[in-house]
Amino acid sequence: MLEPRIMIDALAGPNREGIPMIEPGHSTASHLLRSRLFRAWLTTCAFIYAGVAHTQPMAPVPAVDLSRHSVPLDAIYFDTFRRDIRAVPLTLASQGLIAHLRDAIPPLHHPKYESRTAADWLTNDDIVIGYAAGDQAWAYPTRILNFHEIVNDTLADEPVLIAYCPLCASGFALSRRLDDRVLTFGNTSALYQSDMVMLDYETGSYWWHVAGQAIVGTLTGARLTTLPAITTTWEQWQTIYPHTKVLSRDTGHRRPYENRPFARYADMLNRGRFAFPVSGAARDGRLSPATTVLGVKVGDAVRAYRLDDTAPNAIMDSLGDQRLVVFTAGGGTGGAAYKPVARSQKLTFVLRDGKYTDQETGSVWNLAGTAIDGSLKGTNLIPLPAKTSFWFALVAAEPDITIYEAVPGQ
């Protein structure tokens, strides 16, 4: 019998044949369950990855240093995009397979944008990741990010990484600056805690998406800085930023951007059916796995705010030594956190007639933290680092996270 690593290496060959293999520690039944779970999704988009046409990095990528890691290597699984051998642990993956799967989901390194009016293919309820700087704004539709997941760009002189994992509905913006260098990111096609694992081309290190942290390689332990961004509906974003630019479908790749292959995925998660193996931390039962939350971090303190309430809300809270307000858009469509201070005045927010309103001046604010009416009109609140994600992915990355609970009568 062939040694396991050699068996798996056959997957990278031009005439590879399927070799049935069950993941270590998982039963045949669980393997079949995951296969059934993703049959519909694979039918929709498996052809995208067949005979994978890679986006080649701009320079050779160093091999990852496996001697340095902060998570178990056998808990990182490569997605082969195959039915027969779906998940291969890093400990059994050959260099040939690793190289073959790198950027199988092609990142965008030179994204093109179009105007809001040209983006008439988007519907009001389409979800976008919105990033703004100064008087400029950019929208990244998840319809495109489903098929690319990573966008490297420089926006308003800031090297920005837009990262989205469809398996955990987590999307946010990160700075690509790390100390005195700027990193460029690609996709390993691997997952940890059923969450995307990225790599940087400069060192080959592996990065856990939701944590924003390097978990394998020379940069192990390093963290990227979260930038202010909002995950919300296209209707909400273009109302706030009518001059916004929109990521264009002219990506250089042929993908069915009109499809929504993950439309029913949340229901499957809430039945306990994860795409790839997860630890007990990801199965924290305080919330259902696919509950959409906004994770806010202040120092070492982290709290989750549910975004699945039907109506929007203005939540006053304190985290660590920081007073904050969380604006939620309602219906699971997004939220943002801010320091509730404007012009040196402490503010207290409520939802009045469906609008975020401060009690001190009666000014009305939008989801982006800008006063749009009242004596503070034109003033901006200072945003706090926050990430939108399914609960299971966020709690896996931040196991000490607390959950905001409203106090009765407030």
N, C-alpha and C positions, 0 to 999 in steps of 0.2 A: 504493500500500500504506500502511496506517495505521502511524504511528510506534508503536514497541513499547509505550510507556507508555499510549498511548490504547487500544491493543488490550486491554491488561490491565485498564484501567479498566472495560471492558465487563463484566467479571466481577461488578462491584459493582452493576450495574443490575438492576431488577426482572425484565427479560425477557432476561437474559444468555444468549448462545448459546456453546457450547464452541468455542474457537479452538485447534486443535492447535498446540502450541509446544514445542520441545525446549529444555531449560535450556541456557544458554550454556556451551560447553565440554564438553557431554555428548552422546554419540552416541544415535541412535535406539534401538540395541540396549540401552544402559544405561537409557534411559527406559522401555522396555518391561519390562525386568527389574524395575525398581522397581514398575511397575504390577502385575505378576504377584505380587510379594512381598506387596503389601498388599490384593490382591483379597479374600482371605478376611476380613481385618479390616474392610475397607470394607463388605462385605456384612453384617457383624454390626452395625456402629454408624454407618454413614454417615447413616442416617435421623435420627440425633440432631442432626446439624448442618444438615440440609436446611432451607433458608429460615430460616437461623440466628436463633433467638430469643435475643437478647443479654441479659445482665445489665448494666444500665446502671451505670456508675460513680456514686458519690455526688456527684461534682462534675465539671464539664467537665475533660477531660484535655488539658494543653498538647501541642501538636505537638512531636514529638521533634526536637531540634536535630541535624541530620545533619552539621553542620560539625565536630562533636566526636565522635570515635570511636577505639577502640583496636584494632578488628579491621576487615578489609575489608568494606565495606558489601555488596559483591556476593556475600559468603559467607554472608549471612543470608538465609534463604529462608522465605517465607510459605507455610504449608500452606493451600491453598484448599479442601481436603476434596472435591475433584472428581477424576474419573478422567481427563479430557482434559488439563487444565492443573493438574498437582498441585502444583508448586513454582514460586514466583515470587520472584526475587531482590529485595531491598529497593531496589536501584538502578532497578528497572523498575516498582515498585509505586506506584500513584497514591495520593493522599490518600484518595480514595473507597474503594479496596480496603483500605487500612490501617484505616480507620474501620470498614468492614464486618466485618472479621475480628477486631477487638478484642473479647476476651472471648467469642468464638464457643464456646470451651470455658469455661463460666461458673465463675469462682472463687466460693468461699463466703465471704461477709463477715459473716454472722450465723449461724454454725453451731449446730445443735441437737445435744444429746447424750442418750444413754440409758444405763441401767445395764448392767452386765455380764450380768445375768440376762436382760435384755430383748433382748440381742444374740444370741438363739438362732439367728439366720440365718447366723452365722459358723461355719465349721468349724475344727477345731483347726489345720489346716495353712494357713489363710488368713494372708496376710502383713499386718502392721500396722506403722505407724510409731508408736512409743510415746514419749510425752513425760511427764516427771514433775517436780514441783516441790514440795518440802516433803512433806506427807502427801497430796498430790493427784496423780492420774495420768489421762492421756487417751490413747486409742487411735484411730488413723486408719487404717481398713482400705483397702488398695490397691484393693479392689473398688469403693469409692466414688471414691477419688482418680484412678482411671483416667479418670473422666468429668468431673473438676473440676480436678485437678492443684494447685490453690492454695487454701489456707485461711488467712484473716486472722482472728486472734482475740487476745484478751488473757487470758493464763493466769497466775494467781498474780501479778498486777500487772505482768507482762512482756508487751509487745506482740510476739506470736509469728507467724511465717510458717511454715506447714507446706507444703513444696513437694515435688512428686513428678512426675517425668517418666517415663511408661511406656516411652518409646523407649530409655531408658538405665537403667531400673530404679533410679533414684536418688531416694532420699527422705531428708529430714532436716529439722531445725528451724533457723530463723534468727531472729535478733532483728530486728524492724522499726525499731529505733532506729538512727538515723544522726546522730551529733553531737547537735544540739539539736532534732531533729525526729523524728516518727514517720511512717513511710511506709506506704501501703496499696498492695497489689500486685494486678495483673491480668495477663491473658494476651494477648500480641500475636498468637498463632497462628503465630508465626515460630519458626524453629529455627536454631541455630548449632552446627555440629559434630553435627548430628542430635540436639540437646539443646534443651529448652525455653528460649525467650526470654521473660522476664517484662517488665512495665513498672510503674513506680510512677506513681500517679495525680497525685502532687504536681508532678512535673517532666516527666513523659512519657518519662523516660530508660529505655533498654532494659537488661535485666540478664540475664547468662548464668547459667543456673540452677546447674550444678554448681560453677562458679567462685565463685558468690555475688558477682559483680562487675558493675558497670555498664560496658557496652561501647559504648553510643551515647547521646549527649545530654549535658546539662549536668553530670550526676553521673559522667561517664566516669572510671573509675579507682577510684571508691569501692567499698569492700567491706563486706558485711554480716557480723556476728559469728555464727559457728556456735554453736548451743546444744546441750547434751547431749540426745541422743535415740537410740533404739535401733530398728532395723528387725529384726523377728523374727516368729515365728509367734504367732497368737492364743493358742494353748495356752501358750506360754512366757510371754507378757506377762501373761495373767490369773493365772498361777500366782504371778508375782512381785508383781502388784498386783491382788489380788482385788476391791478397791474401785474399780477403774478406771472412768472414764466412757468411752463409745464414741461416736464420730461417728455421728449418726443418718442413716438414709436419707431422713428427712423434710427434704429440701434445698430444696423448692420447685420442683424440676425432675423431669421424668419421664425416668428413665434405667434401662437394664437392669442394675442393680447385681449381679444374680445371674450375669451373664456374666463370662467371663475372656477378653477379645478378644486378649490378648497371650500366651496360653499357649504358643505355639510360636515366639514371636519370637526367643528366644535362639538356637535352632537355625539360623534364617535368618541372624542376625548372624554366627554362627560359620562360615557358608559365604561370608562376605564381602559379604552383601547388606544394605547400610545403607538406612534409610528415606529419608534425605536426604543430600546431598553432605557429605563430611567431608574433612579435610586429611590429609596424611601423618602428622601427629602422632597422630591418632585410630587410625591403622592400625599403631601400634607392635606388632610381632610378638612381644614378649617373653611375652605372654599372649594367649589367644584373646579376641576382642572382647567376648564376653558372659560372660567370667569375672567372677563377683561378688567384689568386693573391698571391704575397709574401708580408706579413705584417712585417714591420721592426719598432722596437720601440727603441727610444733613450730617456731616461728620461720619460717625459710625452708626448712626441711627437711621433705620429704613422703615417706611410705612407704606402699606398698600391702601389705595382708595378705589373702591368699586366704581366702575364706569357703566354698569349694566342697568342702573335705574332708568326708568322710562323718561323722567323729566330731568332737565338740567338742574344744577345745584351750585351754591357757593358755600364751601365748607371752610370754616375757621378752625384752626388747629395749631398746636405747638409740637415741634419735633426737636428733641435735644433742647438747645437754648434758643431755637428759632421759631418765632411766630410766623405763620404762613396762612395763605388762602389757596384753596384748590377750586378751580372752576371746572365743572364737568358739563359736557355738552348734552348728555342724555342719550339713552338708547344704545349705550356701548360704543359710541362713535368718537370718544376722545375726551381729553382733559389736559389741564396745565396747572402748574403750581407757581406761586409768586410770593415775594415778600410784600406784606400789605402796608406799604409805606409809600407816600407820594408827597413830594415837596416837604420832606422832613416831618410829615404828619402821619401818625399811626391811623390806619383805617380799619373799620370793621365792615365786612361784606355780608349782604343778604341777597336772596333772590326776590325781587319785587316785580310783579307783573311779568314774570318770565325773564327778567333782565338782571345781570350782575350789577348791584348797586351798593355804593358805600354809604353807610348811615351818617357819616360826619358831614358830607357835602351834598349827598344826593346825586352825585355824578354816576353816570351809567358807563359800564366797561364792557369790552368784548372779550372773547375767548383768548385773544392774543395779549391781554393785559394792557390794553390801551383805552383810556377814557374817551368815549365818543360823544358824550353829552354832559353838560354841567360845568361847574366852575373849574374842574380839573381837566377839561377837554384837551386832548393832545398829549397828556401826560402818560408815561409808560411805567408800569410796575417792573421791578427787577425779577426776572424768572429764576426759578430754582431748578437744579438738575432733576429730570424726571424721565421715566421710560414707560411706554405703553406696552403691555404684554399680557398673554394668558397667565393666570395665576401659577400654574405648575412650573413654568419656566422661570418666573421671577423668584419664587420661593426656593427653587433649587439653587439659584445663584446667591440668594440672600436668606439663608435658613433662619436667621434671627429676626426676620421681618415681623412687624406687628401689623394688625389690620385696624383701620379706622372704624370706630363704632360711634354712631351718633348718640349723644346724650339726650334722653327723653326730656322734652320741654324746651330744647334749644333749637 
